[in-house]
Amino acid sequence: MKYIKFGTYTGVENMRIDSELLDNAIANQSREPLFRLYAWHPKCISLGRNQKDDFLNGMNIDVVRRLTGGRALLHDDEITYSYVSPIDVIPSGESIVESYKYISGILIDFFKTLGVELNFGENKRISTKFDYCMLISTGADVCYDGKKIIGSAQYRKNGYLLQHGSILFGYDKEFLERLFKEKIADGAITTVKEILPNMTKENFLEFLEKYILDV
């Protein structure tokens, strides 16, 4: 697996890079999966491929649209990953759910090295007017003690897939509630900060990069 070094970019740049990685893999018929880690500056909302954006009227924040589906996600205090691969090199890759689980399993195995047991969530939907992405749970999302910590989305093209997702390091609950004009129920989501309060983001990233390079 090829690792693309961590970098911090605007929302438009991040989505362009992910799209180019997918298109280049297809053009070159690459057989080696790519794994990328990145951050966002300034903070940004990414919208799902077909999601309406009318709820953002009047909000002074960067907005970008993803190739992938799903609902709005605020990219702020997080580490984002993307994974590009031929579908047929992933075990049972023709199944969307199984490919999600295979890719997310890399992150689950990483968290085990930190002494943290994550698992796949249950299919459930928490009532929410604007469908903030982290409040929607499927059997392929990654949770800790029933609370979502990693949300992912996937796009497929010409026998390849792009999966990217948000690893919540921390979050500003009050800001999210103002942004999405709704309350976030206690126990719906969690963060690395809550699970590992002594872990800095720099150390977390260092450990994750080292793990990915050794996979």
N, C-alpha and C positions, 0 to 999 in steps of 0.2 A: 504494500500500500504506500502510495506517495503522499507525503505530508507537505502542505503549503503553509508556510510560517504565518503565525499570528500577525495581524495588522489591524489598525483602527481607521475606518473610512466613513464617509457620509452614507446615508441610506441608498442614494442613487448609485454610488460607486460599489457598495456591497452587492446590490442586486445585479449590477452589470457584470461584476467579476464572476458571480455564481453562474450567470447565464453564459458567459464566455467559456468558463470551464466545461460546462455541459456541451456546448457547440463544438469546442475544440476536441473533446473526447470523441464525439461522434465523427467529426471530420477525419480524425486520425485513426479511428477504429481502435482506440486504446483499450487494452485488456486489464490495465492496472487501475484499481480504484484510487480515487483522490479524496483526501480528508483535509479540510481547511478549518481553522479557527479564526474568529475575528470579533471586533467590537464596533460600536457605532458612535460617531460624534458629528454633529450634536445628536441628542436623543431623537428618536424617530419612531413614527408609527408605520408599520408595514400592513398593507391591506391584502386580503386574499385576492386571487386572480379575478374573480367576478363579484367582489363585495362592493356594495354601495358605500360612498364616502360622505353622505349628507349629514351624518351625525357629527362631523368634524367642523361644521360651519363655525367660524369665529375663533377656532383654536390656533394659537400661534406656535405651531410645531411642524417640523419636517414630516412629510408624508411620502411614501413610496409604495408602489404596487409590486407584489411578488409574482413570480411565475407560478408558484404553487397556490393551491386553494386554501380554504379555511377562512378564519375570521381575523379581525384586527389584533395586532400585537404591538405593545410598546417595547421598544428596544432601548434600554437605559442601563441599569445595573445588572449586566448579564455577560455571559460569554456565548457567542453563537457558533454553531458548527455547520458545515455543509459537507456532503458526501456525494461524489459522482462516480457512477459505476455502470458497466454493462449489466443489464438485468440478469443475463444468463450465468454470471459468475457468482450470484448470490443464491444460496440454497433456497429452493422453492421461491425464487425471485419473481416468478409470474404472479404470485399472490401478493397483493399490495400489503396486506396485514403482516404476512410472514417476512416480507422485505423490511418493513418498518421495524419489526422485532429484531431482525438480524442486525441492522445498523444500530438501533438503540441499545442492543446488547453489548456493543463495544463500550458504551458509556456506563452501562450497568456494571460491567466487569471492572472498569476504571474505579468507580466509586467503592467497589469492594476493597481495593488496595488502600483506601482511606478509612476502612472499617465501617462503611455505610452500606446497608443492604437496601437497594431499590428494587422495585418490581413494576410490572405492567399493571395499569389501572383497569378498572371495570368500565364497561360502557355506561356512561351516565351523563345526564345533561342537567346542569344547574340553571334554573330560570334566570335569564338575563336578556334584557331588551336588545342590546347591541352585540351580544355574543362575543365578548372579550375572549380571545383564544384560550387563555389559560384556565378559563372556567368550563371549557368543554372537554370532556374526557372520553377517550376511546380505549379499547383493549390494547392499543399499541402505544399509548402515552406512558411516560415513566413517572412513577410516584414514590413518595416516601411516607410510610404510615398512612396510606390512603389519600395523601395530599400531592397534587401535581407539582413537579419540579422541572420537568423537561417537556416542552411541547414541540412537536415536529410536523412538517408538511412535506409533501412529495409531488414531483412532476415527472412525467415519463415522455420520452421522445425518441423515436427511431431505435428502439431496443436498448436505450440507456435511461437511467434515472438520476434525478437530482433530489436529494433529501436534505433539508436544512431545518435547524431547530434552535430553540432558545433554552440555555441552561441558566435558570434564575439564580443569580448570586445574592441579590437583595432586591427589594422593591419599595416604592413609596406608595403606601396604601391610599393616603389622602389624595395624592396627585392622580392616581388611577381612578379613584371614585369621581373626582371632578372631571376628568377627561372623558370617561365613559358614562357619566351621569347615572351611576348605579352603585349600590353597595356591594362590596366583595365580602362574602360570608367567611367568617372565621373557619379555618380548617379546610378551605378549598384549595389553597396553594401553599407551598413552602419554598424555602430558599437555602442555598449553601450556608449563608450566614446563620440561619436558625439551627441548622443541623450541626454545623462545625463552627461555633462562634469564635474560635481562636484562629481560624484559617483566613489569611489575607487573600485577596484576589490574585496578587502576584504569585504567591506560593501555589495556589490552586492551579493557575495557568501553567506554571513551571512543571508541576507534577503531571498534569494532563498532557502537555507536549511530550514529556519524556515517555509516558505510557504509549502514546500514539506512535512514536518513533520506534518503539520496541515491539509493536504488534506485528 
